[in-house]
Amino acid sequence: MKALFSIAMKDLRLLARDKMGMIFILLFPLFLALFFGAVFGGGGSQKGTLKIAVIDNDNSKASQGYLNKLQSIEMLKLVPMPLGQAKEQVRQSKLVAYLHIPKGFGNSGPFGGNNAKTQLRVGIDPARRASKGYLTGLLTQGYYQSMMTQFSDPKQMKTWVSRGRQDLAKDKTMAPAQKLLMHTFLGAVDVFMSGVDNKVYKSGTPFKMDILKVVAVTPQRKRPLSPFEVTFPSGLLWGLLSCALGFAISLVRERKIGTFLRLQMAPISRAQILLGKGLACFLAALGVMALILTVGVLFTKVRIGQPVFLVMAMLCNSVCFVGLMMIAATLGKTEEAVNGAGWAGMMVMAMLGGGMIPLISMPTWLAKLSNFSPVKWGILAIEGAIWRDFSFAEMLVPCGILVAVGVVAFGTGWVLFQRAEA
């Protein structure tokens, strides 16, 4: 056992001295996780935020109420600035759009005062088609929310009714019968607003009934809370792929330069040598995953839903890729051959298994093919512990497959290695 650990420690020290190898095993997977997490989500908690300029030329109670409602919408970020500067910022794509509230906006209402001069103006780049529909929906939502707030003010309602009756009297296009009907309606509203008790009006209606009761329902967490919770499991698997291939190449290198032969001449068996190599790969795989996850937790707020299951997933992944390391070491007699053939196989496993396209984004046909890749089961096990909220029974499926692949691959590689040395 002492010899086995000595071989493992020797290989780990050699790995730590290999700067280029450490870049591919640790920094490259970490870069992939951070880069794609930022691309997919725009930075986690700021996902979906639209930054727009605001120009309030009305500066009325109504316009301030409207802007207050917009500021309460999480997906919007308002930046006050002059109209000319706002247009230039949008033209240069530094802002999504600008919102111009013209003078007279506060005098418009549901019963009158509306015209082209009081309309809200939104300036947006025509190329932003997706943002256009999203933004107009949010701006309309804020407008109607502020309108409902003003509806609870009897004084504001009387102002709207009075302005509506004035506009109605000036209208030359409406049929006399419709004009009389509208005039009667506005008159009735005016009489109502003059006589109603303000306290009763603001509280709703004396005949109101509580027909709804809001009940809190805690949802199952079956979706990631941030894009980094999707990309970091993939990053871990890229680290494992690089780690397995790195140790496979080192094993071939030792055979090539005679180090493996000298080890065999020492008072240790070939089995101890191979198990020592496997132990070194196993420990390195755990270390790489721990370091990448630490960065994810500290800097991108990746949440570990079930720590015990995460440890279980990491151990099973390490077993699997130790086995794949043994298989990769038998793919050629030179470092170049193993490197080329190994990366070709690893890339196929990564593409099929979710290392490039997240599992939750895969089309149906690719999701079926991914079942043949150990990368898929490795990612699924880690996601099950991070955000999928797997039960123990659900964790057994990917973890069992990973261990089975690792044991079969290690045994197969062992046999092939023995034949090559015979």
N, C-alpha and C positions, 0 to 999 in steps of 0.2 A: 504493500500500500504506500510505503514511503517513497519507493521508486516512482510509482505512478504520479504522486503529487509533485515530485521533483521534476519530472518531464513536463508536467502541466505548467509549473511556474516558469520553467525555462522558456517554453513557447510563449507565454504571456509577456515575459520580459522582451523577447525578440519582437513581438507584435508592437509593444509600446515604443520601441526604437525605430520602427518603420513609419516615418512621417507620412509618406504617401498612402500607405495602407490605412493609417488612422483617419486620414481625410475621407477615404471612401467608406470606411466602416462606421464612422461617427459623424463627421461634419456634413458629408453629402446627404445622408438620410435626414439629418436635422434641417438642412437647407430646404429640402423638398417639402417637409412637413410645414415649415414656416411660410415658404413661398406660396404653395398652393392654398394654404389656409387663408392667407391674406388676399389672394386672387379671388377665391370663391366667396369670401364673406366681407371683404372690405374692412377687416379689422374686428371681427367678432361682435361686440356690443353695439357698434355703429352701423351694423348691417342694414341697408335699406334707407339710410338717412339721406334726405334731399336738402341740399343747402341752397337757399334762395335769398335774393336781395329784396328788401321791402322799402317802398317809397310811399310815405303817408302824407299826401298833400292836403287831406281833409282835416286831419288832426282833431277829430270830433269824438264824442263819447261813443258813437256807433263804431267808428273806425278803430278806436282803441279796444273796444270790446271784441271786435272781430280778430284783431291781432293777438289778443290774450287767448282766445280760443285756439288760434293756430299754434301759439307757443306751447299749448298743453298737448299738442299732437306729437308723440315721440318721434315719428318719422320725419318731422320737419325741423330745420334749423334756420331761423330768420336772422338776416344780417341787414340792419338799416344802413342806407347809403343814398346819395343823390342819384337821380334818374340817369344822367349821362354816364356816370361811373358804372352803374348797374348794367346798362346796355353793353358797355365795353367788356365787362367781366363775363357776361354771358356769351358775347361774340368770341372771346378767347377761350371758352369752355372752362373757365375757372369757377363758374357757378352754373347750376342746372337751369335756373330761370330767375326772372324778377317779377314781383307783384307790385303794380302801381295802383294806389288808391287815390282817385282824383278828387278834387274839391267838389263838394256837393253830395258825396257818397252818403253822408249821414242824414241828408234830407230825403233820400229815397226810401221806399218801404213797400209793403205788400199791396197797399191800396192806391199808390200813386207816387209821383216824384221821380219815376224812373225814366231815363233817357240815355242817349248815347254818351253824353258827357259824364254821367255818373257811373257808368259801367266800370267794373274792375278790369284792369288790363294785365295780362300775363305775357311776358316775353320769354320765349324758349327757343332753343336751337331746333330747327325742323328735323335734324338727324336723330334727336332723342325721342323716338316714337314711343318706346316703352315708358319712359319717364313722363311723357305728356299726359297719357291717360291716368297714370297713378297720381300725378301732381294735381290735375284738375279735380279728381275725386276728393283728395284731401282738402283742397281749397273750398270746394262746395260744401263738404262736411262741416268745416269751420264756420262758413257763412250761415248755414242753417242753425247751427248750435248757438251762434251769437244772436240770430234772429229770434230764436225761442226764448233767450234770456230777456230780450227787449219786449217780447209779448207779455211778460209778467209785470211790466211797468205800465199802469193805467194812463199816466201822463203821455208816455210815448205812443200808446195806442190811440189816444184822442188826437195827437198831432198827425198821425198817419191817416186817420179817418177824415180830418179836416182837409188835409192836402189832397186826398182822394176825391173829395167832393168838389174841390176847386178844379182839379184836372178834368173831372167828369163834365163840369159846366162848360169848359173850353173845348171839349171834344166835338168835332164837326162830322165825324165819320160814323159814329154809332147810331143805330136805328133808334127812333124816339121811344119805342116800347121797351127796348133793352136798357136805354138810358134811365127811364123811369124806374125800372126794376132795380137797377144798381143804386140809384139815388135813394130808394126806399130802404134797401139793405143797409147802406152806409148810415142813413139816418137812424135806423133801429140800433145799430152798433153804437152810435154816438150817444143815444139816450141811455143805453145799457151802461156805457162807461161813465156817464155822468152820475148815475145813481147807485152803482155797485159799491159795496164796502171794500176798500183797498185791501184790508187784511184777508177778507174772504176771497177776493180775486187772486191775490198773490199765492194763497195756499192751494189754489186749484179751483174747486167748486164745492158748494155745500152738499152736493149729491155724489161726491166721489166715493169709489169703493176700491179697496185693496184687493185686486184680482190676481196680482202676481206676488210670488214670494221667491226671492233669490236664495238658492241653496248652493253652498260651496261644494264642488265635486273635485277632488284631487285627481288629476289625470295621471295615467301611467306614462312614465318617461320613456317613450319609444322612439324619440327623435333626438339628435344631438343638439345641445344648447348653443354650440358655436361651430363654425367650419373647422376649427382646429381639432375638435373631437373626432372629426372624420379623417383629417390628413395625418394626425400623429400616429394612429395605428398603422397606416400605410408606411409612414416614415420608419416605424419600428421594424417592419418587415423588410424594408430596403436595407436597414442596418444588419439584420440577420442574414440576408442574402450575401451581402458584402463580407460579413464575418465568416460564413461558411466557406465561401470561395477563397478568401484569404488564407485560411488554414489548410484548405486543400492544396493550394499552390505551394505553401510552405512544406507540406509533406512530400510533394513531388520534388521540390528543391533539395530537400535533405537526402532523398534517394539518389538524386543526380550527382550531388557533390560528395556522397559517401558518408554523411553524418548518420544516416539511418543504419548503414552497415556497421559503423563503429558502436552504435547503441546496441545492436544485436550481439556484438562480441562481449558486451558487459554482462554481468551476472543478473540479467533481467530477461524475461521472455518477450517474444514478439507481441503477445497479447497485452502485456503491460505497457509496451510502447504505444500501441494503437489506442488503448484505453486512456493513456496519459494525454495523447493528442486530442482524444474526444473530450476529456475533462477540461482541457485548456479551452477548447472551442465552446464548451458549455458555459464555463465561467465568463468568458469574454462576451458571449451572447447576452447573458444576464446583465453584465455591466453596461453594455451598450444600450440595452433597453431601459435600464434604470436611469442612465444619464439623460437620454432623450426625453423620457417621461418627466424627469425633474425640471427640465427646461419648459416643457409644455405646461406643467402645473404652476410654476412660478411666474412665467412671463405671458402665457396665452390663456390662463385660467381654465385649462383642461380639468374637468372634475372627475375624480375617481369615485364612481358610484359604489363599488363593492371591492375594497382593497384585497380581501382574502381571495376572491375570484381572480383578481388581477395577478396576484402572485402565482396562482394556479395556472393561468394562461401563459405567463412568462416562462414557467418551468417546462410546460408542455411544448411551447414553441422552441425552447432551447434544445430539448430532446430531439424534436423533429429535424432541426437544422444541423445538429451534429451528425445525424444519419445521412442527410443530403451532402454534408461535407465529405463523408467517406466515399459516397458514390462519385462525387466530382473528382476526387483524387485519383480515380481509376480511368478517367476519360482520356488520358494521354500520358506519354512518358516524359514530356518536357513541360516547363512552366508555361510556355507560349500556347501549347496545345490545350492544356487544362484551362488556361485563362480564357481562350477563345470559345472552346466548347462549353465551359462552365457558364460564362456570361450569356451565351446563346440560350442555354436551357433556363437559366434564371430569369432572363427577360421574358421568355414565353410564360413562365409561371407567374411573373409579376403582372403581365398584361391580362392574363386570364383571371387572375385571382383578386384583382382590386388594387394592385399597387399603382396603377395609373388612372383607372376610372373607378371612383368610389363604388362600393358594393350597392349602396342605396340608389345610385344613379344608373346602374347597368340595365340595358334592355333585356327582355326576357330570354332571348336566345343566348346571350353572353352569360347571363346568370346561371343558366343550366351548364354551360361549358366550364364555368368557374369551379364547379364541384370537383373537377379533376385536378385542381391546383392546390397544393398545401398552403400556398399564400392566402387563399380565400379563407381557409379554416383558421389560420393564424390571426388574420385580421378580425374575423368573426369572434374568436375567443376574447381578444382584447376589447373589442367594442362591447361585447356582452358584459364585461366588467366595468367599462367606463360609462356607457350611456344606454345600452339596450336593456338593462335591468334583467339579465338572464337569471333564471332560477338555477339551483344546483343541477337539476336534471337537464336543463337546456345547455349548461356549460359542459356537461359530460360528452355531448355529441362532438363539438369541434375539438375539445381536448383529447378525447379518445382517438379521433382520427389522426391528430398530430402525433400522439405517442406511437400509434400503430405504424404510421409512415416512417417515423424516426427509427423504430426498432427494425422494421423490414429493410429500410435503406442501409442502416448500419451493418446489419448481417450480410446483405448482398455485397456491400462494399468490402467488407472483411474477406469474404470468399474470393472476390475478384482480386483483391490485393494479395492474398496468399498465393493465388495462381500466378500472378505476375512476378512474385518473388521466388517461385519454385524453380 
